[in-house]
């Protein structure tokens, strides 16, 4: 069943303290080659019928993202798509 | 510059109250054809050199996801890839 995925990320010019906290913790794990970590939200929307991108964009704009500080992108994926996943 | 994207979602059998709250709010927006909303995290990791998937998997496993209740998937994307995005 296809679903719509909405990715919401802070705009690049907005500070991301949560991501910075992760980045600052990495040297303690022995990781020194990471320059930046940014943390946002991923929302999966399943429709009863065909996925509706315009409807999803309206939902994202009104309910999921704060357009003052966040950007979002929308795409349709198959449930079992080709991303490398961890069981 | 390529970056590694880690998507962290609750396992399907774990209740997602945040997603349910969004799903329950949709009829008030006039949206009645959504069957499910699940909300997770999207983490973008930038490396100083080549993106390192194994390193990113280690970071995700130790720092970004709780493997008891969450699944994660990892992929490399170009910064300006072909997702439909909102300005």
N, CA and C atoms of all chains as a GROMACS GRO file, in nm:
protein
  522
    1UNK      N    1   0.086  -0.120   0.000
    1UNK     CA    2   0.000   0.000   0.000
    1UNK      C    3   0.089   0.124   0.000
    2UNK      N    4   0.076   0.210  -0.101
    2UNK     CA    5   0.157   0.330  -0.100
    2UNK      C    6   0.117   0.425   0.013
    3UNK      N    7   0.213   0.499   0.062
    3UNK     CA    8   0.183   0.598   0.166
    3UNK      C    9   0.257   0.726   0.132
    4UNK      N   10   0.210   0.833   0.194
    4UNK     CA   11   0.276   0.962   0.174
    4UNK      C   12   0.368   0.987   0.292
    5UNK      N   13   0.492   1.024   0.262
    5UNK     CA   14   0.588   1.056   0.367
    5UNK      C   15   0.615   1.205   0.365
    6UNK      N   16   0.600   1.268   0.481
    6UNK     CA   17   0.629   1.410   0.496
    6UNK      C   18   0.753   1.422   0.585
    7UNK      N   19   0.858   1.484   0.531
    7UNK     CA   20   0.979   1.509   0.609
    7UNK      C   21   0.979   1.655   0.652
    8UNK      N   22   0.986   1.678   0.781
    8UNK     CA   23   0.986   1.815   0.834
    8UNK      C   24   1.121   1.840   0.899
    9UNK      N   25   1.193   1.939   0.849
    9UNK     CA   26   1.324   1.973   0.907
    9UNK      C   27   1.326   2.122   0.939
   10UNK      N   28   1.399   2.156   1.046
   10UNK     CA   29   1.422   2.297   1.075
   10UNK      C   30   1.491   2.363   0.956
   11UNK      N   31   1.456   2.488   0.927
   11UNK     CA   32   1.526   2.561   0.821
   11UNK      C   33   1.675   2.566   0.854
   12UNK      N   34   1.759   2.569   0.750
   12UNK     CA   35   1.904   2.563   0.774
   12UNK      C   36   1.956   2.674   0.866
   13UNK      N   37   1.890   2.790   0.864
   13UNK     CA   38   1.941   2.901   0.946
   13UNK      C   39   1.894   2.895   1.091
   14UNK      N   40   1.808   2.797   1.124
   14UNK     CA   41   1.759   2.784   1.262
   14UNK      C   42   1.848   2.687   1.340
   15UNK      N   43   1.892   2.728   1.457
   15UNK     CA   44   1.975   2.641   1.541
   15UNK      C   45   1.898   2.515   1.580
   16UNK      N   46   1.968   2.403   1.586
   16UNK     CA   47   1.906   2.276   1.622
   16UNK      C   48   1.979   2.219   1.744
   17UNK      N   49   1.938   2.257   1.866
   17UNK     CA   50   2.012   2.214   1.986
   17UNK      C   51   2.011   2.063   2.004
   18UNK      N   52   1.901   1.998   1.962
   18UNK     CA   53   1.893   1.852   1.977
   18UNK      C   54   2.000   1.784   1.889
   19UNK      N   55   2.011   1.832   1.765
   19UNK     CA   56   2.113   1.778   1.676
   19UNK      C   57   2.253   1.808   1.727
   20UNK      N   58   2.274   1.928   1.780
   20UNK     CA   59   2.405   1.963   1.833
   20UNK      C   60   2.443   1.875   1.951
   21UNK      N   61   2.342   1.842   2.035
   21UNK     CA   62   2.370   1.754   2.149
   21UNK      C   63   2.420   1.619   2.101
   22UNK      N   64   2.355   1.566   1.995
   22UNK     CA   65   2.400   1.438   1.940
   22UNK      C   66   2.541   1.454   1.883
   23UNK      N   67   2.563   1.561   1.806
   23UNK     CA   68   2.696   1.582   1.745
   23UNK      C   69   2.804   1.591   1.853
   24UNK      N   70   2.772   1.658   1.965
   24UNK     CA   71   2.871   1.673   2.071
   24UNK      C   72   2.897   1.542   2.146
   25UNK      N   73   2.802   1.450   2.138
   25UNK     CA   74   2.821   1.322   2.207
   25UNK      C   75   2.904   1.224   2.123
   26UNK      N   76   2.917   1.251   1.993
   26UNK     CA   77   2.982   1.153   1.905
   26UNK      C   78   3.128   1.125   1.939
   27UNK      N   79   3.209   1.228   1.972
   27UNK     CA   80   3.350   1.195   2.005
   27UNK      C   81   3.362   1.092   2.117
   28UNK      N   82   3.266   1.092   2.212
   28UNK     CA   83   3.270   0.991   2.319
   28UNK      C   84   3.248   0.850   2.267
   29UNK      N   85   3.184   0.840   2.148
   29UNK     CA   86   3.170   0.708   2.084
   29UNK      C   87   3.289   0.679   1.993
   30UNK      N   88   3.384   0.770   1.986
   30UNK     CA   89   3.499   0.750   1.899
   30UNK      C   90   3.475   0.795   1.756
   31UNK      N   91   3.368   0.872   1.733
   31UNK     CA   92   3.336   0.919   1.598
   31UNK      C   93   3.382   1.064   1.586
   32UNK      N   94   3.476   1.089   1.496
   32UNK     CA   95   3.530   1.224   1.486
   32UNK      C   96   3.513   1.283   1.346
   33UNK      N   97   3.449   1.210   1.256
   33UNK     CA   98   3.439   1.260   1.117
   33UNK      C   99   3.298   1.306   1.080
   34UNK      N  100   3.221   1.346   1.180
   34UNK     CA  101   3.087   1.399   1.153
   34UNK      C  102   3.091   1.551   1.171
   35UNK      N  103   3.043   1.623   1.071
   35UNK     CA  104   3.049   1.769   1.081
   35UNK      C  105   2.918   1.829   1.130
   36UNK      N  106   2.806   1.760   1.107
   36UNK     CA  107   2.678   1.819   1.146
   36UNK      C  108   2.571   1.711   1.161
   37UNK      N  109   2.486   1.730   1.260
   37UNK     CA  110   2.370   1.642   1.280
   37UNK      C  111   2.247   1.732   1.292
   38UNK      N  112   2.144   1.705   1.213
   38UNK     CA  113   2.018   1.780   1.224
   38UNK      C  114   1.906   1.680   1.245
   39UNK      N  115   1.817   1.712   1.338
   39UNK     CA  116   1.710   1.618   1.372
   39UNK      C  117   1.575   1.681   1.339
   40UNK      N  118   1.496   1.610   1.260
   40UNK     CA  119   1.363   1.657   1.226
   40UNK      C  120   1.261   1.546   1.246
   41UNK      N  121   1.146   1.561   1.183
   41UNK     CA  122   1.040   1.462   1.198
   41UNK      C  123   1.009   1.398   1.063
   42UNK      N  124   0.969   1.271   1.068
   42UNK     CA  125   0.924   1.200   0.950
   42UNK      C  126   0.783   1.152   0.980
   43UNK      N  127   0.687   1.190   0.898
   43UNK     CA  128   0.548   1.153   0.922
   43UNK      C  129   0.500   1.067   0.806
   44UNK      N  130   0.443   0.952   0.838
   44UNK     CA  131   0.388   0.862   0.737
   44UNK      C  132   0.237   0.870   0.742
   45UNK      N  133   0.176   0.904   0.629
   45UNK     CA  134   0.031   0.917   0.622
   45UNK      C  135  -0.023   0.810   0.529
   46UNK      N  136  -0.114   0.729   0.579
   46UNK     CA  137  -0.178   0.628   0.494
   46UNK      C  138  -0.320   0.672   0.462
   47UNK      N  139  -0.354   0.665   0.334
   47UNK     CA  140  -0.488   0.702   0.291
   47UNK      C  141  -0.571   0.575   0.272
   48UNK      N  142  -0.702   0.590   0.284
   48UNK     CA  143  -0.788   0.474   0.261
   48UNK      C  144  -0.790   0.437   0.113
   49UNK      N  145  -0.776   0.535   0.025
   49UNK     CA  146  -0.772   0.505  -0.119
   49UNK      C  147  -0.636   0.541  -0.177
   50UNK      N  148  -0.638   0.607  -0.290
   50UNK     CA  149  -0.513   0.650  -0.352
   50UNK      C  150  -0.451   0.762  -0.268
   51UNK      N  151  -0.318   0.762  -0.252
   51UNK     CA  152  -0.254   0.871  -0.180
   51UNK      C  153  -0.273   1.003  -0.253
   52UNK      N  154  -0.299   1.106  -0.176
   52UNK     CA  155  -0.338   1.235  -0.232
   52UNK      C  156  -0.234   1.339  -0.187
   53UNK      N  157  -0.144   1.373  -0.281
   53UNK     CA  158  -0.033   1.462  -0.245
   53UNK      C  159  -0.081   1.602  -0.206
   54UNK      N  160  -0.182   1.652  -0.277
   54UNK     CA  161  -0.230   1.787  -0.246
   54UNK      C  162  -0.290   1.792  -0.106
   55UNK      N  163  -0.367   1.687  -0.074
   55UNK     CA  164  -0.426   1.676   0.060
   55UNK      C  165  -0.316   1.667   0.165
   56UNK      N  166  -0.213   1.587   0.136
   56UNK     CA  167  -0.103   1.571   0.231
   56UNK      C  168  -0.030   1.704   0.250
   57UNK      N  169  -0.016   1.781   0.142
   57UNK     CA  170   0.052   1.910   0.154
   57UNK      C  171  -0.028   2.004   0.245
   58UNK      N  172  -0.161   1.998   0.230
   58UNK     CA  173  -0.247   2.082   0.315
   58UNK      C  174  -0.232   2.041   0.463
   59UNK      N  175  -0.232   1.909   0.487
   59UNK     CA  176  -0.215   1.860   0.624
   59UNK      C  177  -0.081   1.905   0.682
   60UNK      N  178   0.025   1.890   0.601
   60UNK     CA  179   0.159   1.927   0.649
   60UNK      C  180   0.164   2.075   0.682
   61UNK      N  181   0.105   2.156   0.595
   61UNK     CA  182   0.113   2.300   0.612
   61UNK      C  183   0.034   2.345   0.735
   62UNK      N  184  -0.080   2.282   0.760
   62UNK     CA  185  -0.167   2.329   0.869
   62UNK      C  186  -0.139   2.262   1.002
   63UNK      N  187  -0.088   2.139   0.997
   63UNK     CA  188  -0.089   2.058   1.118
   63UNK      C  189   0.049   2.005   1.157
   64UNK      N  190   0.136   1.980   1.059
   64UNK     CA  191   0.259   1.907   1.089
   64UNK      C  192   0.382   1.995   1.099
   65UNK      N  193   0.386   2.102   1.021
   65UNK     CA  194   0.506   2.186   1.020
   65UNK      C  195   0.472   2.328   1.064
   66UNK      N  196   0.571   2.393   1.122
   66UNK     CA  197   0.561   2.535   1.153
   66UNK      C  198   0.637   2.609   1.042
   67UNK      N  199   0.566   2.669   0.947
   67UNK     CA  200   0.636   2.725   0.830
   67UNK      C  201   0.729   2.842   0.862
   68UNK      N  202   0.719   2.896   0.983
   68UNK     CA  203   0.811   3.004   1.020
   68UNK      C  204   0.953   2.950   1.039
   69UNK      N  205   0.964   2.833   1.099
   69UNK     CA  206   1.098   2.781   1.130
   69UNK      C  207   1.129   2.648   1.061
   70UNK      N  208   1.030   2.588   0.992
   70UNK     CA  209   1.052   2.455   0.935
   70UNK      C  210   1.020   2.450   0.786
   71UNK      N  211   1.094   2.366   0.715
   71UNK     CA  212   1.062   2.331   0.576
   71UNK      C  213   1.009   2.189   0.575
   72UNK      N  214   0.922   2.160   0.478
   72UNK     CA  215   0.885   2.019   0.465
   72UNK      C  216   0.892   1.975   0.320
   73UNK      N  217   0.910   1.843   0.302
   73UNK     CA  218   0.904   1.786   0.168
   73UNK      C  219   0.811   1.665   0.173
   74UNK      N  220   0.748   1.639   0.060
   74UNK     CA  221   0.644   1.536   0.053
   74UNK      C  222   0.676   1.441  -0.060
   75UNK      N  223   0.658   1.312  -0.035
   75UNK     CA  224   0.675   1.216  -0.144
   75UNK      C  225   0.589   1.093  -0.118
   76UNK      N  226   0.565   1.018  -0.223
   76UNK     CA  227   0.490   0.892  -0.211
   76UNK      C  228   0.591   0.778  -0.212
   77UNK      N  229   0.578   0.684  -0.118
   77UNK     CA  230   0.664   0.566  -0.121
   77UNK      C  231   0.578   0.441  -0.114
   78UNK      N  232   0.633   0.334  -0.163
   78UNK     CA  233   0.573   0.203  -0.137
   78UNK      C  234   0.609   0.163   0.005
   79UNK      N  235   0.525   0.084   0.069
   79UNK     CA  236   0.552   0.044   0.207
   79UNK      C  237   0.686  -0.028   0.217
   80UNK      N  238   0.716  -0.117   0.126
   80UNK     CA  239   0.844  -0.188   0.131
   80UNK      C  240   0.938  -0.138   0.023
   81UNK      N  241   0.983  -0.015   0.035
   81UNK     CA  242   1.066   0.039  -0.073
   81UNK      C  243   1.213   0.006  -0.051
   82UNK      N  244   1.296   0.060  -0.137
   82UNK     CA  245   1.432   0.007  -0.150
   82UNK      C  246   1.533   0.069  -0.054
   83UNK      N  247   1.487   0.132   0.053
   83UNK     CA  248   1.583   0.183   0.149
   83UNK      C  249   1.653   0.067   0.220
   84UNK      N  250   1.779   0.089   0.250
   84UNK     CA  251   1.850  -0.011   0.328
   84UNK      C  252   1.795  -0.006   0.470
   85UNK      N  253   1.740  -0.116   0.517
   85UNK     CA  254   1.680  -0.106   0.649
   85UNK      C  255   1.739  -0.206   0.745
   86UNK      N  256   1.716  -0.177   0.870
   86UNK     CA  257   1.768  -0.254   0.982
   86UNK      C  258   1.649  -0.332   1.037
   87UNK      N  259   1.659  -0.462   1.059
   87UNK     CA  260   1.542  -0.540   1.103
   87UNK      C  261   1.489  -0.493   1.237
   88UNK      N  262   2.692   1.805  -0.138
   88UNK     CA  263   2.761   1.715  -0.043
   88UNK      C  264   2.664   1.605  -0.002
   89UNK      N  265   2.700   1.479  -0.023
   89UNK     CA  266   2.610   1.372   0.020
   89UNK      C  267   2.600   1.367   0.172
   90UNK      N  268   2.484   1.326   0.219
   90UNK     CA  269   2.468   1.309   0.363
   90UNK      C  270   2.398   1.177   0.388
   91UNK      N  271   2.407   1.130   0.511
   91UNK     CA  272   2.339   1.008   0.550
   91UNK      C  273   2.210   1.047   0.621
   92UNK      N  274   2.100   0.986   0.580
   92UNK     CA  275   1.971   1.011   0.644
   92UNK      C  276   1.931   0.886   0.721
   93UNK      N  277   1.900   0.903   0.849
   93UNK     CA  278   1.852   0.793   0.932
   93UNK      C  279   1.705   0.822   0.964
   94UNK      N  280   1.618   0.730   0.926
   94UNK     CA  281   1.476   0.742   0.960
   94UNK      C  282   1.447   0.648   1.075
   95UNK      N  283   1.394   0.703   1.183
   95UNK     CA  284   1.362   0.622   1.301
   95UNK      C  285   1.211   0.625   1.319
   96UNK      N  286   1.149   0.508   1.316
   96UNK     CA  287   1.003   0.501   1.335
   96UNK      C  288   0.974   0.399   1.445
   97UNK      N  289   0.867   0.422   1.520
   97UNK     CA  290   0.821   0.322   1.616
   97UNK      C  291   0.790   0.193   1.542
   98UNK      N  292   0.816   0.080   1.604
   98UNK     CA  293   0.778  -0.048   1.543
   98UNK      C  294   0.627  -0.049   1.521
   99UNK      N  295   0.582  -0.121   1.418
   99UNK     CA  296   0.438  -0.117   1.384
   99UNK      C  297   0.346  -0.158   1.500
  100UNK      N  298   0.396  -0.246   1.588
  100UNK     CA  299   0.308  -0.295   1.695
  100UNK      C  300   0.306  -0.201   1.816
  101UNK      N  301   0.387  -0.094   1.813
  101UNK     CA  302   0.390   0.001   1.924
  101UNK      C  303   0.292   0.114   1.895
  102UNK      N  304   0.207   0.145   1.993
  102UNK     CA  305   0.111   0.255   1.978
  102UNK      C  306   0.184   0.388   1.959
  103UNK      N  307   0.129   0.474   1.876
  103UNK     CA  308   0.188   0.605   1.848
  103UNK      C  309   0.085   0.714   1.880
  104UNK      N  310   0.080   0.756   2.009
  104UNK     CA  311  -0.025   0.853   2.050
  104UNK      C  312  -0.014   0.986   1.975
  105UNK      N  313   0.110   1.027   1.942
  105UNK     CA  314   0.129   1.153   1.872
  105UNK      C  315   0.067   1.146   1.732
  106UNK      N  316   0.091   1.035   1.664
  106UNK     CA  317   0.030   1.017   1.532
  106UNK      C  318  -0.121   1.006   1.541
  107UNK      N  319  -0.169   0.936   1.644
  107UNK     CA  320  -0.314   0.923   1.661
  107UNK      C  321  -0.379   1.058   1.685
  108UNK      N  322  -0.309   1.145   1.761
  108UNK     CA  323  -0.363   1.278   1.787
  108UNK      C  324  -0.380   1.355   1.656
  109UNK      N  325  -0.279   1.344   1.569
  109UNK     CA  326  -0.289   1.411   1.438
  109UNK      C  327  -0.404   1.350   1.357
  110UNK      N  328  -0.411   1.217   1.355
  110UNK     CA  329  -0.517   1.151   1.277
  110UNK      C  330  -0.655   1.193   1.329
  111UNK      N  331  -0.668   1.206   1.461
  111UNK     CA  332  -0.798   1.245   1.516
  111UNK      C  333  -0.834   1.391   1.488
  112UNK      N  334  -0.732   1.472   1.461
  112UNK     CA  335  -0.759   1.613   1.432
  112UNK      C  336  -0.798   1.635   1.286
  113UNK      N  337  -0.771   1.537   1.200
  113UNK     CA  338  -0.791   1.560   1.056
  113UNK      C  339  -0.937   1.585   1.017
  114UNK      N  340  -1.035   1.513   1.074
  114UNK     CA  341  -1.174   1.542   1.034
  114UNK      C  342  -1.212   1.689   1.054
  115UNK      N  343  -1.154   1.755   1.156
  115UNK     CA  344  -1.182   1.897   1.177
  115UNK      C  345  -1.128   1.983   1.064
  116UNK      N  346  -1.027   1.930   0.989
  116UNK     CA  347  -0.977   2.001   0.870
  116UNK      C  348  -1.056   1.961   0.746
  117UNK      N  349  -1.154   1.871   0.763
  117UNK     CA  350  -1.229   1.825   0.646
  117UNK      C  351  -1.165   1.708   0.574
  118UNK      N  352  -1.065   1.645   0.637
  118UNK     CA  353  -0.996   1.532   0.574
  118UNK      C  354  -1.051   1.402   0.633
  119UNK      N  355  -1.112   1.319   0.551
  119UNK     CA  356  -1.174   1.197   0.604
  119UNK      C  357  -1.118   1.070   0.539
  120UNK      N  358  -1.021   1.084   0.449
  120UNK     CA  359  -0.971   0.965   0.378
  120UNK      C  360  -0.832   0.922   0.424
  121UNK      N  361  -0.796   0.956   0.547
  121UNK     CA  362  -0.668   0.912   0.602
  121UNK      C  363  -0.694   0.801   0.702
  122UNK      N  364  -0.624   0.688   0.685
  122UNK     CA  365  -0.649   0.576   0.774
  122UNK      C  366  -0.548   0.571   0.888
  123UNK      N  367  -0.429   0.625   0.869
  123UNK     CA  368  -0.328   0.614   0.973
  123UNK      C  369  -0.221   0.721   0.958
  124UNK      N  370  -0.175   0.773   1.071
  124UNK     CA  371  -0.063   0.868   1.073
  124UNK      C  372   0.038   0.816   1.176
  125UNK      N  373   0.163   0.803   1.136
  125UNK     CA  374   0.268   0.763   1.230
  125UNK      C  375   0.378   0.868   1.225
  126UNK      N  376   0.427   0.906   1.340
  126UNK     CA  377   0.527   1.013   1.346
  126UNK      C  378   0.657   0.958   1.404
  127UNK      N  379   0.765   0.980   1.332
  127UNK     CA  380   0.896   0.936   1.378
  127UNK      C  381   0.997   1.048   1.362
  128UNK      N  382   1.125   1.011   1.362
  128UNK     CA  383   1.230   1.111   1.350
  128UNK      C  384   1.311   1.089   1.223
  129UNK      N  385   1.360   1.199   1.168
  129UNK     CA  386   1.451   1.194   1.054
  129UNK      C  387   1.578   1.266   1.095
  130UNK      N  388   1.690   1.198   1.087
  130UNK     CA  389   1.816   1.257   1.130
  130UNK      C  390   1.909   1.265   1.009
  131UNK      N  391   1.963   1.382   0.985
  131UNK     CA  392   2.058   1.403   0.875
  131UNK      C  393   2.197   1.416   0.934
  132UNK      N  394   2.288   1.330   0.890
  132UNK     CA  395   2.426   1.331   0.940
  132UNK      C  396   2.519   1.370   0.826
  133UNK      N  397   2.596   1.474   0.846
  133UNK     CA  398   2.695   1.514   0.746
  133UNK      C  399   2.834   1.476   0.795
  134UNK      N  400   2.909   1.411   0.706
  134UNK     CA  401   3.045   1.371   0.738
  134UNK      C  402   3.143   1.471   0.679
  135UNK      N  403   3.260   1.479   0.740
  135UNK     CA  404   3.361   1.570   0.685
  135UNK      C  405   3.415   1.516   0.553
  136UNK      N  406   3.420   1.382   0.539
  136UNK     CA  407   3.466   1.324   0.412
  136UNK      C  408   3.354   1.247   0.347
  137UNK      N  409   3.386   1.128   0.299
  137UNK     CA  410   3.284   1.043   0.239
  137UNK      C  411   3.185   0.995   0.345
  138UNK      N  412   3.056   0.990   0.311
  138UNK     CA  413   2.960   0.937   0.408
  138UNK      C  414   2.990   0.790   0.437
  139UNK      N  415   2.978   0.753   0.562
  139UNK     CA  416   3.018   0.622   0.608
  139UNK      C  417   2.895   0.552   0.667
  140UNK      N  418   2.838   0.460   0.588
  140UNK     CA  419   2.712   0.396   0.630
  140UNK      C  420   2.730   0.311   0.755
  141UNK      N  421   2.843   0.242   0.764
  141UNK     CA  422   2.862   0.156   0.881
  141UNK      C  423   2.872   0.240   1.008
  142UNK      N  424   2.944   0.351   0.996
  142UNK     CA  425   2.956   0.443   1.109
  142UNK      C  426   2.818   0.499   1.146
  143UNK      N  427   2.741   0.536   1.043
  143UNK     CA  428   2.608   0.591   1.070
  143UNK      C  429   2.518   0.487   1.137
  144UNK      N  430   2.534   0.361   1.096
  144UNK     CA  431   2.451   0.256   1.159
  144UNK      C  432   2.486   0.241   1.306
  145UNK      N  433   2.616   0.252   1.336
  145UNK     CA  434   2.661   0.242   1.475
  145UNK      C  435   2.603   0.360   1.557
  146UNK      N  436   2.607   0.480   1.499
  146UNK     CA  437   2.552   0.598   1.568
  146UNK      C  438   2.403   0.579   1.592
  147UNK      N  439   2.332   0.532   1.488
  147UNK     CA  440   2.187   0.516   1.500
  147UNK      C  441   2.155   0.415   1.609
  148UNK      N  442   2.229   0.306   1.610
  148UNK     CA  443   2.201   0.198   1.704
  148UNK      C  444   2.229   0.241   1.848
  149UNK      N  445   2.335   0.318   1.868
  149UNK     CA  446   2.376   0.353   2.005
  149UNK      C  447   2.312   0.480   2.056
  150UNK      N  448   2.279   0.572   1.963
  150UNK     CA  449   2.248   0.708   2.009
  150UNK      C  450   2.111   0.757   1.961
  151UNK      N  451   2.065   0.711   1.844
  151UNK     CA  452   1.948   0.775   1.784
  151UNK      C  453   1.820   0.696   1.802
  152UNK      N  454   1.830   0.564   1.804
  152UNK     CA  455   1.709   0.482   1.810
  152UNK      C  456   1.711   0.397   1.937
  153UNK      N  457   1.593   0.367   1.986
  153UNK     CA  458   1.577   0.271   2.095
  153UNK      C  459   1.534   0.141   2.031
  154UNK      N  460   1.626   0.044   2.017
  154UNK     CA  461   1.593  -0.077   1.940
  154UNK      C  462   1.481  -0.162   2.000
  155UNK      N  463   1.446  -0.136   2.124
  155UNK     CA  464   1.335  -0.212   2.185
  155UNK      C  465   1.202  -0.173   2.122
  156UNK      N  466   1.184  -0.045   2.094
  156UNK     CA  467   1.054   0.000   2.044
  156UNK      C  468   1.062   0.064   1.905
  157UNK      N  469   1.184   0.084   1.851
  157UNK     CA  470   1.197   0.156   1.724
  157UNK      C  471   1.276   0.077   1.620
  158UNK      N  472   1.240   0.095   1.495
  158UNK     CA  473   1.319   0.048   1.381
  158UNK      C  474   1.385   0.168   1.317
  159UNK      N  475   1.501   0.145   1.254
  159UNK     CA  476   1.555   0.255   1.176
  159UNK      C  477   1.602   0.208   1.040
  160UNK      N  478   1.608   0.300   0.946
  160UNK     CA  479   1.664   0.270   0.814
  160UNK      C  480   1.761   0.381   0.779
  161UNK      N  481   1.861   0.345   0.700
  161UNK     CA  482   1.972   0.435   0.670
  161UNK      C  483   1.990   0.443   0.520
  162UNK      N  484   2.012   0.563   0.471
  162UNK     CA  485   2.043   0.576   0.329
  162UNK      C  486   2.128   0.700   0.306
  163UNK      N  487   2.194   0.703   0.190
  163UNK     CA  488   2.273   0.820   0.152
  163UNK      C  489   2.192   0.901   0.053
  164UNK      N  490   2.182   1.032   0.073
  164UNK     CA  491   2.116   1.117  -0.026
  164UNK      C  492   2.208   1.231  -0.064
  165UNK      N  493   2.186   1.284  -0.182
  165UNK     CA  494   2.248   1.410  -0.219
  165UNK      C  495   2.172   1.521  -0.148
  166UNK      N  496   2.239   1.631  -0.117
  166UNK     CA  497   2.173   1.741  -0.047
  166UNK      C  498   2.052   1.791  -0.126
  167UNK      N  499   2.064   1.806  -0.254
  167UNK     CA  500   1.950   1.852  -0.334
  167UNK      C  501   1.893   1.740  -0.417
  168UNK      N  502   1.833   1.641  -0.350
  168UNK     CA  503   1.786   1.526  -0.429
  168UNK      C  504   1.644   1.549  -0.481
  169UNK      N  505   1.588   1.446  -0.541
  169UNK     CA  506   1.471   1.466  -0.627
  169UNK      C  507   1.337   1.460  -0.554
  170UNK      N  508   1.339   1.478  -0.423
  170UNK     CA  509   1.211   1.480  -0.354
  170UNK      C  510   1.133   1.605  -0.392
  171UNK      N  511   1.003   1.590  -0.396
  171UNK     CA  512   0.920   1.709  -0.419
  171UNK      C  513   0.926   1.793  -0.292
  172UNK      N  514   0.973   1.914  -0.303
  172UNK     CA  515   0.982   1.990  -0.178
  172UNK      C  516   0.907   2.121  -0.186
  173UNK      N  517   0.887   2.172  -0.067
  173UNK     CA  518   0.809   2.293  -0.047
  173UNK      C  519   0.910   2.403  -0.014
  174UNK      N  520   0.905   2.517  -0.078
  174UNK     CA  521   1.008   2.619  -0.056
  174UNK      C  522   1.012   2.667   0.089
   0.00000   0.00000   0.00000
